[in-house]
Amino acid sequence: MLGAVAAAGGIAVWVVWHVRAAARARENLRLVGTVLLAFGLLALVAGWLLTGPDANRGEALKTGGLAAGSVVALYALWLNDRRRRVDEERQDLERQRQELENRRTEHDRERAADERFLRAVELLGDAADQVRVGALHALAGLARSRPSYTEDVLDVICSYLRRPFDHPRHAARRGLEPSGKDEEREEADRWLQVRLTAQRLIADLLPSADVPDAPTYDLDLPGATLEYFDVSGKVIGQLRARALNLYEANSFHHCVVRGPAWFTGSRCWGRLYVQDTVFGDRSWFSRFAAHGPVDFSRTAFRGDTKFASSTWDDRVSFADAAFDRDLDFTNASFRGDLDLRVAGGLTGRTIGMTVSPRHQHDLPPGWHVDTSRDQETGLVRS
């Protein structure tokens, strides 16, 4: 009878524990309920076994003790499981707190980066050349620390190079008499130094062509004035370079241009190096005017290629270049030496294409030149 009362009391205590809210009271009630239930089972089992005619008191107490011990063991297992769940919940809360803290930190960094970006863009309009140089380096530093800003930074630097600029030396390159006073030339020199810094930073931010799986960034340079621009050995996405003004020596050699390349209407008053370059998409040189030597040796043109209405006053070399598709030389004029000994043969439109009979011209097999009576121009037939 006493065992039944104790077991019932233990069960009642557990029920009361389940509906109670206070943590300390729950802890005490669990322990009291477990003790009462274990004692009740001990009394019930031992008493039931002792009612037999040949009951053994020692065996009865041992069996009752095992029953009571099983209750205590179950309580211990339940307690360990509960502690494990509490630890998991605590770890989950800690992980959520850490994630929230990381998001807050990242948000603060993004906000600080945005402020740095906007401040540097504002400083690009400063009158002092050293401030503009500092702003360019600040933008480049932001792109290096936050790669997600690289394309935006390149767009801003390219837009700076698209600003109208004409150095007195450029006029001399075009065959004009340089104008302006000494003070104006000094001011132009200061602007030129800032622009050269901008050009160098563009090259620094572009990934190298020998880096596997390098990211791709576009260059947006239509109407820009470039001098000693060198992005050789770099990976470029889309190259928008319409109406460029190129002076002195400019280098695009050993580049990988993955997107379309647009040089439509550009003018070059110096040397242009485009050898060993890969144009993965279309490449447009329509109405390109080159007044200096241009080198396309060993360059691969994978997409549609057009040189229509272009003029070349100096030596041009396509030696061992590869054209995967037909190209367009319609109304192209080559007034200096021309080397078209390409790799793998060449087919394309040559309507109105002319060369200078007074200069060396090496054409693909099957191409020939019809010379005019005055020996000034030769019409190419393919």
Protein Blocks (a to p, Z undefined) as FASTA:
>chain_A
ZZmmmmmmmmmmmmmmmmpmbfklmmmmmmmmmmmmmmmmmmmmmmmmmmpmkbcfklmm
mmmmmmmmmmmmmmmmmmmmmmmmmmmmmmmmmmmmmmmmmmmmmmmmmmmmmmmmmmmm
mmmmpmblklmmmmmmmmmmmmmmmmmlmmmmmmmmmmmmmpccddfklmmmnopacedd
fklmmmmmmmmmmmmmmmmmmmmmpccfklghiacddddfehiacehiafehiacfbdcf
ehiacehjadfehiacfbdcdfehiacfbdcdfehiacfbdcdfehiacfbdcdfehiac
fbdcdfehiacfbdcdfehiacfbdcdfehiacfbdcdfbdghiaaddfehiacdfkbcc
dddehiacdddfkomaccddZZ
